[in-house]
Amino acid sequence: MTETELLDDVKEFMKIDGDEENVTVESLVMAAKPFIYSKTNYRFDYFKDLEGKPMENAQAFLALKMLCLHWYENREPVGSGELIAMSLNSMIIHLQIEYGGFDYASV
């Protein structure tokens, strides 16, 4: 998936029309990728098949879109933002287990 396709996909998920919010959404995507990596060890555009094509994890991309939406809707400076939804938290835990980022000692 190209960066343009990803931006369009995230904007569609967030129900954003037009290009006025592109810079904001792009910055959210750029922040969400390393956030998900730091929590799960999943790297976007890293895993390749035998032909060298990217192997995309649909759950990781859904988590990225959900995280971007969460951050977009909770842009207050401090205090009034909501916690990450349980469904997003569950996906992150699943990705942690799948890609080796889960700390079993913490259980």
HELIX and SHEET records of a PDB file:
HELIX    1   1 GLU A    3  MET A   14  1                                  12    
HELIX    2   2 ASN A   22  THR A   40  1                                  19    
HELIX    3   3 ALA A   58  GLU A   73  1                                  16    
HELIX    4   4 MET A   86  TYR A   99  1                                  14    
HELIX    5   5 TYR A  104  SER A  106  5                                   3    
END                                                                             
